[in-house]
Amino acid sequence: MARSLDGVDFEDASQLAPSCALDESGLRLQRERYRVAGQRGRVIERTARSLAVDLDHGVDVELVGEAIAVERECCPFFGLTWEPDRWRLSVSVSQEEYEPALAAIAFALGVDKRDRQQPL
């Protein structure tokens, strides 16, 4: 069964990011990359248009790099910053229409329901 946040079905990528270029298989792989990367991370900032998460120091940096590379290709509207020296991943959008896509990233990382500064 698909999970939803704010009435958005996270199995349907077209509802999250109308310009996302990933197919169903690619979306599934990308969600898994985020799920693994987000384990034991901490939300540092979360607004409607920005998300910053300090990832666990044991996270596979190549996995994070791959997730970012895929995201830049499929969803160029995201602002993505990876600071490996701080283990910080930051994602932002500049327009309201892309806020559901940012919510989907938080959801995939597993931080959609967590408070700031709380361990995941």
C-alpha positions as CSV (number, residue, x, y, z in Angstrom):
1,M,0.0,0.0,0.0
2,A,1.3,3.5,-0.9
3,R,2.1,5.9,1.9
4,S,0.9,9.4,1.7
5,L,1.8,12.8,3.2
6,D,-0.6,15.7,3.0
7,G,-2.9,13.7,0.7
8,V,-0.1,13.0,-1.8
9,D,0.5,9.4,-2.8
10,F,4.2,8.8,-2.8
11,E,4.0,6.0,-5.2
12,D,2.8,8.4,-8.0
13,A,5.8,10.4,-9.0
14,S,3.8,12.5,-11.4
15,Q,1.9,14.0,-8.4
16,L,5.1,14.9,-6.7
17,A,7.2,16.4,-9.5
18,P,5.4,16.9,-12.8
19,S,8.8,17.3,-14.6
20,C,10.5,14.3,-13.0
21,A,12.1,12.2,-15.7
22,L,12.4,8.9,-13.7
23,D,10.3,5.9,-14.7
24,E,8.8,3.7,-12.0
25,S,11.9,1.5,-11.7
26,G,14.2,4.5,-11.4
27,L,11.9,6.1,-8.8
28,R,11.9,2.9,-6.8
29,L,15.8,2.8,-6.8
30,Q,16.0,6.5,-6.0
31,R,13.7,6.1,-3.0
32,E,15.8,3.2,-1.8
33,R,19.0,5.3,-2.0
34,Y,17.4,8.0,0.1
35,R,16.0,5.5,2.6
36,V,19.4,4.0,3.2
37,A,21.1,7.5,3.3
38,G,18.6,8.9,5.7
39,Q,19.0,6.2,8.4
40,R,20.1,7.7,11.7
41,G,20.3,11.2,10.2
42,R,19.2,14.4,12.0
43,V,17.0,17.1,10.6
44,I,18.8,20.4,11.0
45,E,16.4,22.6,9.0
46,R,12.9,21.9,7.5
47,T,10.7,24.5,5.9
48,A,8.3,24.2,3.0
49,R,11.1,25.0,0.6
50,S,14.2,23.7,2.3
51,L,15.5,20.6,4.0
52,A,18.9,20.1,5.7
53,V,19.8,16.8,7.2
54,D,23.1,15.7,8.9
55,L,23.6,12.1,7.7
56,D,25.1,9.4,9.8
57,H,28.9,9.4,9.6
58,G,28.7,5.7,8.4
59,V,26.6,6.6,5.4
60,D,28.0,5.4,2.0
61,V,29.2,8.6,0.4
62,E,29.1,7.0,-3.0
63,L,25.4,6.3,-2.5
64,V,24.7,9.9,-1.5
65,G,26.7,11.1,-4.6
66,E,24.7,8.7,-6.8
67,A,21.4,9.9,-5.4
68,I,22.4,13.6,-6.0
69,A,23.6,12.8,-9.5
70,V,20.3,11.1,-10.4
71,E,18.3,13.9,-8.8
72,R,20.1,16.5,-10.8
73,E,19.3,14.7,-14.0
74,C,15.7,13.9,-13.3
75,C,14.6,16.9,-11.3
76,P,16.7,20.0,-12.1
77,F,14.4,22.3,-10.1
78,F,16.0,21.0,-6.9
79,G,18.9,22.9,-5.3
80,L,21.2,20.2,-4.0
81,T,24.2,20.6,-1.8
82,W,26.3,17.7,-0.3
83,E,28.9,18.7,2.3
84,P,30.7,15.4,2.9
85,D,33.1,17.0,5.5
86,R,30.0,17.9,7.6
87,W,27.9,14.9,6.4
88,R,25.2,17.4,5.5
89,L,22.7,17.0,2.7
90,S,20.6,20.1,1.8
91,V,17.8,20.2,-0.7
92,S,15.7,23.2,-1.7
93,V,13.1,24.4,-4.2
94,S,12.4,27.9,-5.3
95,Q,8.8,27.6,-6.3
96,E,5.7,26.6,-4.4
97,E,4.7,24.1,-7.1
98,Y,7.7,22.0,-6.2
99,E,7.1,21.8,-2.5
100,P,5.4,18.4,-2.8
101,A,8.6,17.1,-4.4
102,L,10.7,18.4,-1.5
103,A,8.2,16.7,0.9
104,A,8.8,13.5,-1.1
105,I,12.6,13.8,-0.5
106,A,12.0,14.2,3.3
107,F,9.6,11.3,3.2
108,A,12.1,9.1,1.3
109,L,14.9,10.0,3.8
110,G,12.5,9.1,6.6
111,V,12.5,12.5,8.2
112,D,9.0,13.7,7.2
113,K,7.6,13.1,10.7
114,R,10.6,13.9,12.8
115,D,11.4,17.1,14.7
116,R,14.5,19.2,14.1
117,Q,17.7,18.0,15.8
118,Q,16.1,14.6,16.7
119,P,18.0,11.4,15.8
120,L,16.4,9.3,13.1
